[in-house]
Every structure is written in structure tokens, then in C-alpha cells.
């Protein structure tokens, strides 16, 4: 196999290689230099770097816009809640004043006099007979217990 590998290598037979190429009219020339290739690869790398930087800047810009939007929305909601708190405080103050006026004993006596009300002359109590309805342990009405209780009261 070593011979087969050498058969296909042109640098193994320098004199034959030149003859074959000359007879066929083929010329081998180098196109471009290594400096141009390195400059092109440097330009491509710089372009890739610029694209990456632009993408990072765009992502940061979108994040900043989102945060700014959320901040503005929160501030608007905060202002609305502050307005509601102020309204609730003013309503609370007015209700306290109204409660103070309504709970004043002299105001109550004057309102009662205007309506024709007066204090009672005598005070009495009413005593009611014990309830004749009986319940069982579960709290349900018990007909047999009620009947037996009525019989016991009436004697």
C-alpha cells in the first residue's frame, strides 16, 4: 500500500509532475495571500462582534422599555389608590362628626321632644310563665315532653 499512496502524491515525483502539468496546459498559481485571508477573517470576526453587540444593546433596550412601562403603570395605580385613600379619610371624618352629633344626649332629648316623646312616669317589669315547649337532647321539639310538662304545670 505504500506504493499506492506515493502514486497519487505529486511531490513524490517533482520532475514528472511538472511535465504532466505542462503537457496538459495546466498552471498552478496561488490566489490571494495569507494576509488577505487574515484580513478577511478579521473583518468577518469584527462584523460578528458588531452584530452581537447590537443584539445585546437591543435586548437591554427592550428590558429598559419594559421596566419603564411597568414603573409608569405602578405610579398610575399608586396615584389612583392615593386618591381613594384621601376620599375614604374625608368620608371617615364626616361620619365621625355625624356620629358625634347623633350620639349627643341633649340632641337626642330635643329630637324626642319634637316627636312628642316623653320619659315614662313609672317603670315596671313583666314576668312571663316558663315556656311549655320541650326539646330533646338534639335540640328538636319533643311532643311527649311538651305534653308531660303541660300536665305538670296544670297540676
Secondary structure, DSSP 8 states (H G I E B T S, - for coil): -HHHHHHT-GGGSHHHHHHHHHHHT------S-HHHHHHHHHHHHHHHHHHHHHHHHHHHHHHHHHHHHHHHHHHHHHHHHHHHHHHHHHHHHHHHHHHHHHT-HHHHHHHHHHTT----S------------EE-TTS-EEHHHHHHHHHHHH-
